[in-house]
């Protein structure tokens, strides 16, 4: 079945049929072969189960871009499946070469699945071409006739390719042993027909890389953001051309190596996204490839942009850690602010932090990031971090800082006024706030303690050791023993995680805490924490006490996180 629509076409084919009907290429700078032997064996097991039960086996979607020559298809998603299938088919060919009666099957495999004849060049070329790092080894592997001892892997991906070939060869030998020798060619040919027709996949071919990503995002939920980063890489290398390709590779590798310090599977595409927002324009996460392909054209621009990315990556990574060398020339207050900001890490703010770290003077950086901490807490408490205004305002501010239009914290406050939560609104929200995240609740309570003590940086929590200071629910999680009979089930659910019902206790003290309030009130009274000792002054604990305590907390909150 084939359907054609403007800009793309799709067909339901056996994966072997995709190999037979097309000339396929992994773009030169896409990722390497990555399937482990376990993954290869899983594919073989899945195919075996389907074939033995006479069922089709669906392998998902193969996404490709139409080649410039109108013949070759560039693979966006499906490299691992197509490469492994090619290796599997070549293993069948290698085994049958020892049987003279199977000569025509061997020839058919060679000319239909594995290679195509270029009449103009008068040579046989592969149906499937891998990327720069893997292709030579892959061609040697397919041409080795199963003699793997002569192959010399030089990369991890080569080891994986060799492991796949050995696994496939082992499988063919196992299959052959279950049949009489005279019947083996026919049975292996049955397997070829199954791979060609019943191990199915949707072949989706689109006209350009941007559309390929959009289709990939719609049809496939595996590795979407990583794949977009690969498309960007391939595009920039392609624009660099042969004359600047080596330079482009070095800069991209340097950028990627720097980003490894961030513990985030999506770090590369997040960086590309955030750096675009900070330096060029606001884009959605799924528009990164599209924007770069529109704005960066030609070898010189590609090389310049990669140089920019290489430099920005170092600053970007530094914004994730107060211990980075970047902050060595800054004050302790700046490092404290970076530490607290990263505890909340509101993603739409990250491009602005990158711009501030890149462009502002040290004194302004200190005050600006401290201000962002207050804004972050206020926005989280009032649940404003996901609004369109929130994202747009921070994106515009990032670009204004990076371009030099905003150079001081005073200017920044003006730029962010649309997302600045007023004292009154903050107090109103804080007086009702809950916290499902224990780390956030602990932070709020520590900061309130510091603000009550009139410390200069109450928003910075210097010591929050869960092993010595615990977070406790005054009205406990379990009220089924009858000691809290005045609290209804719904009231308990709605008030359990309110900040007014939470307190800090030293571990040694907490070890004697009881379920009833009357038995624990002495422990609260003896606590060195003001907001815990206040609880000890109460004769009982219920909804009105939670409400009163949290209302008092909200008055102090505006001092803990000032604007």
Secondary structure, 3 states (H helix, E strand, C coil): CEEEECCEEEEEEEHHHHHHHCEEEECCCCCCCCCCHHHHHHHHHHHHHHHHCCCCEEEEEEEEEECCCCCEEEEEECHHHHHHHHHHHHHHHHHHCCCHHHHHHHHHHHHHHHEEEECCCCEEEECEECCCCCHHHHHHHHHCCCCHHHCCCCCHHHHHHHHHHHHHHHHHHHHHHCCCHHHHHHHHHHHHHHHHHCEEEEEEEECCHHHHHHHHHHHCCCCHHHHHHHHHHHHHHHHHHHHHHHHHHHHHHHHHHHHCCCCCCCHHHHHHHHHHHHHCCCCCHHHHHHHHHHHCCCHHHHHHHHHHHHHHHHHHHHCCCCCCHHHHHCCHHHHHHHHHHHHHCCHHHHHHHHHHHHHCCHHHHHHHHHHHHHHHHHHHHCCCCCCHHHHHHHHHHHHHHHCCCCCCHHHHHHHCHHHCCCHHHHHHHHCCCECCCHHHHHHHHHHHHHHHCCCCCCCCCCCCCCCCEEEEECCCCCCCCCCCCCCCHHHHHHHCCEHHHEEEEEHHHHCCCCCCHHHHHHHHHCCCCHHHHHHHCCCCCCHHHHHHHHHHHHHHHHHHCCC
